[in-house]
Amino acid sequence: MRKSTIPQRQPVNDIVTGYITRIGDRCLLSSKKLAQGEQLLAGEVILRYGIPFHGVAHLSIVPDLVVLDYGEMLTGEIAWDFLMKRSHLYPRSDVLGYRNDGADEMVVMKHLDFDSRYAVFAYQDVNADRPICRLDAFVGVGSEALPARLLEHLPRYDSLTSWLNHV
């Protein structure tokens, strides 16, 4: 009998250039430096997406390995595509990854809420397990150049003023 090899865990990363700014307890991604707030990061930003847990919306997992109940293992974009399109077919399969608090986690797929808004996290680099922050919105023009996955999960505002008027 042949042993199966466990693939290297690999989360989905979207890389953008911009600024991460904290205003109060909220973090914003912007195309230009914002006039107020604490700048946390400038330049290349690594973005990852957290799928929330059922009934515990403040916790989410950033998947980096999916182990299907029949043994197949998926990582990266292939795993993400599977989770988005076919996760309902294998509710007993496991998702491995890091929670938003940086803890290594393994959870059964049926305990994840695929229908709620996903969290968008900013990371210092591709090797980081703990995010710098959870993003609340994108502020600025040029959102059409952003990854489609980001645009699906992060609200957008044309200006800091319009975001401030919303919160």
N, CA, C and O of each residue as an XYZ file, in Angstrom:
668
protein
N       0.846     -1.181      0.000
C       0.000      0.000      0.000
C       0.891      1.243      0.000
O       1.849      1.323      0.769
N       0.586      2.177     -0.833
C       1.367      3.389     -0.983
C       0.942      4.435      0.040
O      -0.250      4.666      0.240
N       1.904      5.060      0.680
C       1.603      6.123      1.642
C       1.291      7.411      0.889
O       1.965      7.752     -0.083
N       0.260      8.122      1.348
C      -0.023      9.411      0.723
C       0.851     10.471      1.378
O       1.086     10.438      2.586
N       1.318     11.385      0.592
C       2.168     12.464      1.081
C       1.299     13.672      1.390
O       0.467     14.079      0.579
N       1.500     14.226      2.548
C       0.747     15.424      2.920
C       1.406     16.622      2.238
O       2.594     16.875      2.442
N       0.643     17.360      1.432
C       1.235     18.511      0.746
C       1.541     19.643      1.725
O       0.965     19.717      2.810
N       2.441     20.505      1.328
C       2.746     21.682      2.134
C       1.513     22.571      2.182
O       0.892     22.853      1.157
N       1.172     23.005      3.380
C      -0.003     23.869      3.549
C       0.251     25.204      2.843
O       1.336     25.779      2.929
N      -0.787     25.678      2.141
C      -0.626     26.896      1.351
C      -1.940     27.679      1.331
O      -2.901     27.256      0.687
N      -1.990     28.819      2.032
C      -3.203     29.638      1.962
C      -3.265     30.396      0.637
O      -2.260     30.540     -0.059
N      -4.432     30.865      0.310
C      -4.596     31.725     -0.853
C      -4.133     33.128     -0.453
O      -4.567     33.666      0.566
N      -3.264     33.702     -1.250
C      -2.767     35.055     -1.005
C      -3.128     35.946     -2.184
O      -2.887     35.583     -3.335
N      -3.697     37.091     -1.909
C      -3.822     38.140     -2.909
C      -2.861     39.235     -2.475
O      -2.831     39.614     -1.304
N      -2.083     39.738     -3.411
C      -1.075     40.754     -3.090
C      -1.465     42.049     -3.777
O      -1.693     42.084     -4.986
N      -1.539     43.118     -2.986
C      -1.866     44.439     -3.506
C      -0.836     45.443     -2.983
O      -0.121     45.172     -2.019
N      -0.777     46.578     -3.622
C       0.065     47.667     -3.144
C      -0.857     48.736     -2.594
O      -1.805     49.155     -3.258
N      -0.575     49.174     -1.380
C      -1.427     50.184     -0.767
C      -0.993     50.496      0.643
O       0.155     50.265      1.024
N      -1.914     51.019      1.405
C      -1.669     51.439      2.781
C      -2.707     50.789      3.696
O      -3.877     50.653      3.337
N      -2.259     50.397      4.863
C      -3.164     49.921      5.908
C      -3.128     50.971      7.008
O      -2.066     51.296      7.540
N      -4.305     51.499      7.344
C      -4.414     52.556      8.348
C      -5.441     52.162      9.385
O      -6.522     51.675      9.052
N      -5.096     52.376     10.650
C      -6.034     52.119     11.752
C      -6.627     53.453     12.190
O      -5.908     54.408     12.485
N      -7.956     53.493     12.226
C      -8.685     54.645     12.744
C      -9.608     54.105     13.830
O     -10.572     53.394     13.545
N      -9.301     54.452     15.073
C     -10.040     53.879     16.198
C      -9.749     52.395     16.270
O      -8.590     51.989     16.357
N     -10.799     51.578     16.233
C     -10.606     50.126     16.258
C     -10.844     49.489     14.893
O     -11.052     48.280     14.799
N     -10.813     50.293     13.846
C     -11.053     49.802     12.490
C      -9.819     49.984     11.625
O      -9.036     50.913     11.822
N      -9.658     49.085     10.667
C      -8.517     49.147      9.746
C      -9.015     49.289      8.316
O      -9.984     48.649      7.908
N      -8.339     50.129      7.578
C      -8.709     50.418      6.205
C      -7.549     50.121      5.270
O      -6.388     50.352      5.607
N      -7.875     49.612      4.104
C      -6.921     49.498      3.012
C      -7.195     50.671      2.092
O      -8.349     50.950      1.769
N      -6.145     51.361      1.666
C      -6.352     52.501      0.771
C      -5.289     52.518     -0.324
O      -4.209     51.945     -0.181
N      -5.625     53.185     -1.406
C      -4.699     53.298     -2.526
C      -3.678     54.402     -2.283
O      -2.587     54.377     -2.851
N      -4.028     55.368     -1.445
C      -3.125     56.480     -1.100
C      -3.087     56.625      0.418
O      -3.975     56.149      1.124
N      -2.050     57.286      0.903
C      -1.926     57.527      2.340
C      -3.109     58.368      2.821
O      -3.446     59.380      2.206
N      -3.736     57.948      3.917
C      -4.887     58.678      4.450
C      -4.421     59.813      5.358
O      -3.365     59.733      5.984
N      -5.227     60.868      5.416
C      -4.866     62.071      6.164
C      -4.940     61.879      7.677
O      -4.320     62.635      8.425
N      -5.673     60.901      8.124
C      -5.759     60.681      9.567
C      -5.590     59.207      9.881
O      -5.651     58.364      8.986
N      -5.377     58.898     11.147
C      -5.208     57.527     11.592
C      -3.747     57.131     11.708
O      -2.844     57.894     11.366
N      -3.540     55.915     12.201
C      -2.202     55.358     12.397
C      -1.875     54.430     11.232
O      -2.564     53.434     11.012
N      -0.831     54.758     10.493
C      -0.433     53.922      9.370
C       0.274     52.678      9.902
O       1.275     52.782     10.611
N      -0.251     51.500      9.558
C       0.316     50.239     10.015
C       1.260     49.615      8.998
O       2.209     48.922      9.363
N       0.993     49.866      7.715
C       1.781     49.236      6.662
C       1.646     50.046      5.388
O       0.581     50.581      5.083
N       2.737     50.127      4.652
C       2.720     50.789      3.347
C       3.503     49.929      2.370
O       4.532     49.353      2.725
N       3.015     49.843      1.140
C       3.689     49.045      0.121
C       2.921     47.781     -0.182
O       1.696     47.795     -0.299
N       3.656     46.677     -0.311
C       3.027     45.397     -0.643
C       2.276     44.846      0.572
O       2.828     44.740      1.667
N       1.018     44.504      0.353
C       0.165     43.970      1.409
C      -0.320     42.583      0.981
O      -0.822     42.398     -0.127
N      -0.160     41.625      1.877
C      -0.640     40.267      1.633
C      -2.043     40.163      2.225
O      -2.245     40.460      3.402
N      -3.002     39.746      1.420
C      -4.382     39.609      1.866
C      -4.779     38.141      1.869
O      -4.464     37.389      0.947
N      -5.480     37.752      2.933
C      -6.033     36.401      3.035
C      -7.464     36.518      3.554
O      -7.861     37.542      4.110
N      -8.219     35.454      3.359
C      -9.646     35.490      3.632
C     -10.018     34.437      4.676
O      -9.636     33.272      4.577
N     -10.770     34.882      5.674
C     -11.187     33.999      6.753
C     -12.648     33.621      6.623
O     -13.513     34.487      6.488
N     -12.917     32.340      6.664
C     -14.285     31.830      6.616
C     -14.777     31.739      8.060
O     -14.143     31.073      8.879
N     -15.896     32.394      8.388
C     -16.359     32.401      9.786
C     -16.898     31.046     10.251
O     -17.389     30.245      9.455
N     -16.791     30.817     11.552
C     -17.349     29.633     12.176
C     -18.852     29.853     12.386
O     -19.275     30.977     12.655
N     -19.659     28.799     12.268
C     -21.082     28.889     12.593
C     -21.238     29.263     14.057
O     -20.627     28.638     14.923
N     -22.032     30.254     14.337
C     -22.356     30.621     15.706
C     -21.255     31.328     16.470
O     -21.459     31.711     17.622
N     -20.093     31.513     15.861
C     -18.980     32.204     16.518
C     -18.377     33.152     15.473
O     -17.233     32.983     15.052
N     -19.158     34.138     15.071
C     -18.805     34.988     13.933
C     -17.507     35.771     14.120
O     -16.893     36.184     13.136
N     -17.080     35.981     15.366
C     -15.834     36.727     15.568
C     -14.599     35.867     15.300
O     -13.484     36.386     15.244
N     -14.790     34.548     15.132
C     -13.691     33.652     14.787
C     -13.842     33.193     13.346
O     -14.942     32.897     12.879
N     -12.720     33.141     12.661
C     -12.724     32.618     11.299
C     -11.406     31.878     11.067
O     -10.433     32.051     11.800
N     -11.409     31.057     10.036
C     -10.216     30.296      9.687
C      -9.778     30.666      8.278
O     -10.596     30.761      7.362
N      -8.483     30.873      8.121
C      -7.879     31.104      6.816
C      -7.388     29.732      6.348
O      -6.373     29.239      6.839
N      -8.099     29.116      5.405
C      -7.761     27.748      5.015
C      -6.427     27.659      4.273
O      -6.117     28.491      3.420
N      -5.647     26.633      4.614
C      -4.421     26.389      3.860
C      -4.251     24.913      3.470
O      -3.313     24.562      2.754
N      -5.157     24.059      3.942
C      -5.175     22.653      3.537
C      -6.591     22.120      3.754
O      -7.175     22.303      4.823
N      -7.128     21.470      2.749
C      -8.437     20.830      2.844
C      -8.212     19.334      2.683
O      -7.598     18.888      1.714
N      -8.719     18.565      3.646
C      -8.598     17.110      3.602
C     -10.012     16.552      3.438
O     -10.821     16.596      4.366
N     -10.291     16.037      2.265
C     -11.618     15.509      1.979
C     -11.823     14.192      2.716
O     -10.863     13.490      3.032
N     -13.072     13.867      2.985
C     -13.357     12.686      3.798
C     -12.924     11.377      3.139
O     -12.889     10.343      3.806
N     -12.600     11.396      1.867
C     -12.080     10.189      1.220
C     -10.559     10.236      1.062
O      -9.982      9.368      0.406
N      -9.892     11.254      1.665
C      -8.438     11.282      1.727
C      -7.716     12.252      0.812
O      -6.545     12.546      1.049
N      -8.364     12.758     -0.221
C      -7.689     13.701     -1.109
C      -7.375     14.988     -0.342
O      -8.161     15.418      0.501
N      -6.222     15.602     -0.638
C      -5.801     16.827      0.036
C      -5.592     17.931     -0.991
O      -4.989     17.719     -2.043
N      -6.109     19.124     -0.661
C      -6.058     20.258     -1.569
C      -5.435     21.463     -0.872
O      -5.641     21.665      0.324
N      -4.675     22.261     -1.617
C      -4.089     23.486     -1.076
C      -4.254     24.627     -2.076
O      -4.647     24.416     -3.224
N      -3.945     25.836     -1.617
C      -3.907     27.011     -2.484
C      -5.217     27.289     -3.205
O      -6.305     27.104     -2.661
N      -5.079     27.740     -4.447
C      -6.245     28.118     -5.253
C      -7.188     26.936     -5.498
O      -8.405     27.112     -5.561
N      -6.628     25.743     -5.635
C      -7.471     24.565     -5.862
C      -8.359     24.316     -4.646
O      -9.546     24.023     -4.787
N      -7.778     24.436     -3.451
C      -8.561     24.267     -2.223
C      -9.612     25.364     -2.108
O     -10.763     25.088     -1.768
N      -9.224     26.607     -2.388
C     -10.174     27.721     -2.293
C     -11.336     27.514     -3.259
O     -12.497     27.686     -2.888
N     -11.024     27.149     -4.480
C     -12.069     26.917     -5.480
C     -13.010     25.799     -5.023
O     -14.226     25.910     -5.176
N     -12.451     24.730     -4.468
C     -13.271     23.642     -3.949
C     -14.188     24.150     -2.834
O     -15.384     23.858     -2.834
N     -13.632     24.906     -1.886
C     -14.433     25.407     -0.769
C     -15.572     26.302     -1.249
O     -16.673     26.256     -0.699
N     -15.314     27.109     -2.264
C     -16.330     28.038     -2.752
C     -17.415     27.350     -3.567
O     -18.561     27.799     -3.569
N     -17.075     26.274     -4.253
C     -18.025     25.679     -5.189
C     -18.587     24.321     -4.776
O     -19.694     23.966     -5.180
N     -17.828     23.544     -3.966
C     -18.262     22.173     -3.724
C     -18.175     21.736     -2.265
O     -18.334     20.549     -1.982
N     -17.935     22.632     -1.351
C     -17.781     22.246      0.058
C     -19.032     21.571      0.610
O     -18.940     20.711      1.486
N     -20.196     21.956      0.102
C     -21.447     21.371      0.590
C     -21.569     19.876      0.269
O     -22.388     19.180      0.869
N     -20.767     19.386     -0.665
C     -20.821     17.977     -1.030
C     -20.073     17.076     -0.041
O     -20.299     15.867     -0.001
N     -19.185     17.675      0.753
C     -18.342     16.902      1.674
C     -18.318     17.569      3.054
O     -17.260     18.032      3.482
N     -19.438     17.632      3.753
C     -19.505     18.377      5.017
C     -18.654     17.793      6.142
O     -18.397     18.477      7.133
N     -18.214     16.543      6.009
C     -17.397     15.920      7.059
C     -15.903     16.095      6.811
O     -15.083     15.637      7.608
N     -15.548     16.750      5.721
C     -14.137     16.971      5.416
C     -13.562     18.008      6.375
O     -14.295     18.767      7.010
N     -12.245     18.021      6.464
C     -11.560     18.921      7.395
C     -10.893     20.081      6.672
O     -10.385     19.940      5.559
N     -10.910     21.228      7.334
C     -10.207     22.412      6.859
C      -9.142     22.741      7.894
O      -9.445     22.905      9.075
N      -7.899     22.838      7.450
C      -6.797     23.242      8.318
C      -6.378     24.643      7.924
O      -6.449     25.020      6.755
N      -5.941     25.410      8.907
C      -5.489     26.761      8.650
C      -5.216     27.475      9.954
O      -5.110     26.856     11.013
N      -5.106     28.777      9.862
C      -4.874     29.604     11.047
C      -6.092     30.482     11.283
O      -6.631     31.097     10.363
N      -6.509     30.522     12.544
C      -7.615     31.404     12.909
C      -7.135     32.842     12.871
O      -5.941     33.114     12.754
N      -8.083     33.750     12.972
C      -7.762     35.166     12.955
C      -6.891     35.585     14.141
O      -6.256     36.639     14.092
N      -6.852     34.774     15.209
C      -5.982     35.091     16.346
C      -4.612     34.431     16.225
O      -3.803     34.511     17.148
N      -4.345     33.775     15.085
C      -3.049     33.167     14.841
C      -2.929     31.724     15.282
O      -1.901     31.095     15.028
N      -3.952     31.172     15.940
C      -3.896     29.787     16.410
C      -4.078     28.818     15.247
O      -4.938     29.011     14.387
N      -3.250     27.773     15.237
C      -3.381     26.705     14.245
C      -4.673     25.949     14.556
O      -4.950     25.647     15.716
N      -5.462     25.644     13.528
C      -6.793     25.072     13.759
C      -7.116     24.032     12.697
O      -6.662     24.126     11.556
N      -7.903     23.044     13.088
C      -8.498     22.092     12.157
C      -9.980     22.023     12.518
O     -10.331     21.805     13.678
N     -10.840     22.208     11.531
C     -12.271     22.235     11.790
C     -12.994     21.431     10.705
O     -12.581     21.421      9.546
N     -14.060     20.768     11.096
C     -14.892     20.052     10.140
C     -15.668     21.086      9.321
O     -16.196     22.057      9.864
N     -15.725     20.867      8.038
C     -16.309     21.834      7.116
C     -17.729     22.263      7.493
O     -18.101     23.418      7.286
N     -18.514     21.351      8.038
C     -19.902     21.679      8.366
C     -19.999     22.701      9.504
O     -21.084     23.227      9.755
N     -18.900     22.992     10.191
C     -18.904     23.991     11.259
C     -18.525     25.389     10.758
O     -18.378     26.321     11.549
N     -18.369     25.522      9.447
C     -18.031     26.817      8.863
C     -19.254     27.423      8.187
O     -20.103     26.710      7.653
N     -19.330     28.745      8.219
C     -20.465     29.473      7.652
C     -20.064     30.079      6.305
O     -19.582     31.210      6.243
N     -20.265     29.326      5.248
C     -19.867     29.759      3.915
C     -20.784     30.841      3.347
O     -20.469     31.435      2.316
N     -21.911     31.103      4.004
C     -22.861     32.078      3.489
C     -22.714     33.466      4.103
O     -23.341     34.413      3.627
N     -21.910     33.608      5.134
C     -21.679     34.924      5.741
C     -20.516     35.627      5.046
O     -19.749     35.008      4.310
N     -20.403     36.921      5.294
C     -19.289     37.687      4.737
C     -17.982     37.167      5.319
O     -17.866     36.959      6.527
N     -17.012     36.962      4.456
C     -15.707     36.492      4.898
C     -14.893     37.670      5.433
O     -15.056     38.808      4.993
N     -14.026     37.374      6.380
C     -13.112     38.384      6.899
C     -11.959     38.534      5.915
O     -11.528     37.563      5.293
N     -11.464     39.768      5.782
C     -10.281     40.034      4.957
C      -9.181     40.477      5.902
O      -9.328     41.460      6.629
N      -8.073     39.740      5.886
C      -6.966     40.015      6.787
C      -5.754     40.499      6.010
O      -5.495     40.054      4.892
N      -5.016     41.418      6.621
C      -3.763     41.920      6.052
C      -2.600     41.299      6.821
O      -2.622     41.223      8.050
N      -1.593     40.861      6.087
C      -0.409     40.228      6.666
C       0.845     40.980      6.243
O       0.895     41.587      5.174
N       1.846     40.926      7.097
C       3.133     41.573      6.841
C       3.849     40.923      5.661
O       4.410     41.609      4.807
N       3.823     39.581      5.625
C       4.482     38.856      4.541
C       3.813     37.489      4.364
O       2.948     37.107      5.153
N       4.218     36.760      3.328
C       3.560     35.488      3.005
C       3.835     34.391      4.030
O       3.130     33.382      4.044
N       4.831     34.560      4.879
C       5.147     33.549      5.889
C       4.439     33.780      7.214
O       4.532     32.941      8.111
N       3.739     34.887      7.359
C       3.081     35.228      8.622
C       1.846     34.356      8.842
O       1.102     34.059      7.907
N       1.644     33.951     10.104
C       0.456     33.185     10.480
C      -0.585     34.063     11.167
O      -1.773     33.741     11.169
N      -0.141     35.159     11.742
C      -1.028     36.067     12.468
C      -1.174     37.359     11.654
O      -0.175     37.958     11.257
N      -2.401     37.782     11.410
C      -2.595     39.007     10.622
C      -2.228     40.267     11.404
O      -2.234     40.286     12.635
N      -1.913     41.307     10.653
C      -1.713     42.635     11.245
C      -3.057     43.135     11.761
O      -3.164     43.677     12.861
N      -4.081     42.937     10.931
C      -5.426     43.374     11.310
C      -6.457     42.781     10.360
O      -6.129     42.224      9.313
N      -7.705     42.921     10.762
C      -8.838     42.589      9.895
C      -9.251     43.894      9.225
O      -9.423     44.911      9.897
N      -9.409     43.871      7.918
C      -9.787     45.075      7.189
C     -11.298     45.281      7.234
O     -12.079     44.334      7.143
N     -11.686     46.550      7.375
C     -13.101     46.900      7.406
C     -13.601     47.458      6.083
O     -14.787     47.356      5.771
N     -12.690     48.056      5.296
C     -13.117     48.653      4.030
C     -11.904     49.031      3.188
O     -10.783     49.134      3.685
N     -12.164     49.234      1.900
C     -11.189     49.841      0.994
C     -11.631     51.276      0.785
O     -12.805     51.539      0.522
N     -10.693     52.206      0.901
C     -10.995     53.624      0.708
C     -10.134     54.154     -0.423
O      -8.909     54.033     -0.387
N     -10.771     54.740     -1.427
C     -10.023     55.365     -2.511
C     -10.555     54.978     -3.866
O     -11.513     54.216     -3.996
N      -9.906     55.524     -4.869
C     -10.257     55.221     -6.249
C      -9.330     54.121     -6.746
O      -8.317     53.818     -6.115
N      -9.675     53.542     -7.851
C      -8.835     52.501     -8.422
C      -9.171     51.111     -7.951
O      -8.356     50.199     -8.089
N     -10.367     50.924     -7.390
C     -10.724     49.598     -6.895
C     -10.849     48.578     -8.023
O     -10.786     47.374     -7.776
N     -11.025     49.046     -9.256
C     -11.149     48.104    -10.375
C      -9.856     47.320    -10.597
O      -9.882     46.267    -11.233
N      -8.738     47.806    -10.089
C      -7.456     47.105    -10.226
C      -7.242     46.074     -9.118
O      -6.259     45.334     -9.151
N      -8.138     46.016     -8.147
C      -7.996     45.093     -7.025
C      -8.473     43.692     -7.422
O      -9.277     43.550     -8.343
N      -7.987     42.669     -6.739
C      -8.429     41.298     -7.036
C      -9.941     41.133     -6.843
O     -10.523     41.707     -5.923
N     -10.559     40.355     -7.706
C     -12.012     40.143     -7.651
C     -12.442     39.577     -6.304
O     -13.494     39.948     -5.783
N     -11.642     38.691     -5.743
C     -11.975     38.085     -4.448
C     -12.048     39.155     -3.358
O     -12.927     39.108     -2.497
N     -11.137     40.104     -3.396
C     -11.151     41.197     -2.419
C     -12.402     42.056     -2.602
O     -13.062     42.414     -1.627
N     -12.719     42.381     -3.835
C     -13.888     43.218     -4.108
C     -15.185     42.543     -3.671
O     -16.159     43.216     -3.333
N     -15.194     41.221     -3.680
C     -16.376     40.474     -3.260
C     -16.585     40.538     -1.745
O     -17.721     40.482     -1.275
N     -15.505     40.654     -0.984
C     -15.602     40.522      0.471
C     -15.294     41.790      1.267
O     -15.389     41.769      2.494
N     -14.931     42.886      0.611
C     -14.572     44.104      1.336
C     -15.361     45.290      0.795
O     -15.299     45.575     -0.401
N     -16.106     45.988      1.660
C     -16.843     47.179      1.208
C     -15.881     48.251      0.678
O     -14.737     48.337      1.123
N     -16.352     49.065     -0.274
C     -15.517     50.120     -0.880
C     -16.158     51.489     -0.712
O     -17.378     51.641     -0.774
N     -15.302     52.476     -0.498
C     -15.732     53.871     -0.367
C     -14.784     54.734     -1.190
O     -13.580     54.484     -1.235
N     -15.344     55.753     -1.842
C     -14.529     56.623     -2.694
C     -13.578     57.507     -1.905
O     -12.526     57.905     -2.405
N     -13.952     57.813     -0.670
C     -13.121     58.720      0.125
C     -13.228     58.382      1.600
O     -14.135     57.666      2.025
N     -12.293     58.905      2.369
C     -12.325     58.715      3.811
C     -13.578     59.367      4.391
O     -14.185     58.827      5.316
N     -13.963     60.507      3.863
C     -15.165     61.199      4.327
C     -16.405     60.330      4.129
O     -17.244     60.237      5.024
N     -16.524     59.696      2.970
C     -17.708     58.853      2.738
C     -17.707     57.649      3.676
O     -18.770     57.228      4.133
N     -16.521     57.082      3.975
C     -16.456     55.985      4.942
C     -16.831     56.470      6.336
O     -17.602     55.807      7.031
N     -16.295     57.624      6.761
C     -16.602     58.182      8.075
C     -18.103     58.471      8.227
O     -18.668     58.279      9.303
N     -18.734     58.929      7.158
C     -20.177     59.203      7.192
C     -20.984     57.905      7.304
O     -22.113     57.911      7.796
N     -20.406     56.811      6.852
C     -21.095     55.516      6.907
C     -21.015     54.875      8.285
O     -21.969     54.236      8.729
N     -19.882     55.042      8.965
C     -19.717     54.389     10.282
C     -20.261     55.261     11.332
O     -20.224     54.905     12.510
